[in-house]
Every structure is written in C-alpha cells, then in structure tokens.
Amino acid sequence: MGPGDLLRHTVGVLERLEIPYFITGSTASIAYGEPRFTNDLDIVIDLSMEKVPAFCAGFPSSEFYLSDQAVQESVKARHQFNVLNPGSGWKIDFILLTDSEFDRGRIQRTRKRPTVSDVAATFASPEDVIIKKMLYYREGGSEKHLRDIAGVVRIQGDKLDIGYIESWTTRFGLSDIWQLIREAEKAT
C-alpha cells in the first residue's frame, strides 16, 4: 500500500464514520509548502468511545496493526496512538483532539483540499501547521521543522494570516523562533 492508498483509505474510514479530523504534521507542511520525504501521516481526530469499535474495524488486521486497547486508552486520555501498515512500513499517528482553545480553533480553521492521491482531505490551516511545527522544533530542535515552516511561508506568502501566527507565537512563547524564521525568510 503506497502513501496515496493509505491516505485514501484513512480519509475514507474517517469520513464514512463521520469522525472529525484534520491532517497536520509533515503531510500538511508538504501540501502547503515544499515536497520532502515522510513515512507517516499525522492526523488529529475527535474520536468518541462509541465509535472506537467501528474505527478499529476500518483498519483490518490483514493489512494493519493497531491495538484496540491502545485506541480505547488514548480516547480516554485524549492522547495519541499509532496504526501501522507493515506491508509498506507506513505509520499513521492519530492524535486525539483536546478541549484546549488552540485545538478548538484549529478544527474550525481546517481546509478541504485535494491531495496527490486524488482524494479531497481536510487539512489544518497553513498558519496552524506553522505554529505546531514551531512547538515541535522547540521540543526537539529538529531542523526539519524549520525547513518545513520556511517552505510553507515561502509558498503561501501573502496568503498567510501573520497576525494570527504572531498572536499564538506570543501566547506559546515562540516569538524568538518566529523571529528567526522571519529573518531567514528576508535573507533569501
């Protein structure tokens, strides 16, 4: 199963079960910015306990590995769990939507857009992708997050809501990282 097939299957399961979701992480930064290799999908979902059995059934054990118990525990804790496709080596990180102000805003700001696999999928906004990538950079220091942000900023340009980004960078204490990105952008 290739990445396009995996995305098509996953979006199909989520939409058939009417589970609110949005794609984030590297897949979203690629959609809004510049291409690069990734071997996982990061998807934020608002999965209820009632839909866990149907959700798990959507990823049959003949093609996927997931732990029903891990899914249930993650839904209770509003944390994350993984679904693996051993045949391809691809992984889906499902991140449970929280009740934070930021997450509530992110799900309201989503955008439906076509993907390379000819499926329309719901994505986090480019601004929210940038903000989350800054948070990930602060946590782990990986330069790939800065490259992803730079690609989104370069490609989206004037379409970005800079005021929104700056509001959240201030609230999250990310202003120094955002300033670094802005200075690098001006230098190119």
Buried (B, 14 or more C-beta within 10 A) or exposed (E): BEBEBBBBBBBEBBBEBEBBBBBBBBBBBBBBBEEEEBEBBBBBBBBEEEBBEEBBEBBEEEBBEBEEEBBBEBBEEBEBBBBBBEEBEBBBBBBBBBEEEBBEEBBEBBBEEEBEBEBEBBBBBBBBBBBBBBBBBBEEEEEBBBBBBBBBBEBBEEEBEEEBBBEBBEEBEBEEBBEBBBEEEEEE
